[in-house]
Amino acid sequence: MTRDTVAERRNRVRASVYSVRLSDDEIAAIQRLADAAGVPSSTLVRSWIVEQITHMSPGRARVDPAVREAIHSEVRAAVREALQDAA
């Protein structure tokens, strides 16, 4: 690419930035979880938000409640552990 070339992502909807306030401990916990997952922290947080939007949307695909609870329990435990490590 030359200096005058602009990179373009085809078939992508233009995204907006949404800011939230988090404590230093919360940010550190998110960063540790993202590092463990091998993804950027913003990608991890975005995936959580999209998951909740999907989960709370009418007509969403049904997931076995036991499976959903197992996943949520794992995530809650990981966040608690990361917050304790930060303390």
ABEGO torsion letter per residue (X at the ends): XBAABBBBBBGBBBBBBBBBBBBAAAAAAAAAAAAAAGBBAAAAAAAAAAAAAAAABBGBBBBBAAAAAAAAAAAAAAAAAAAAAAX
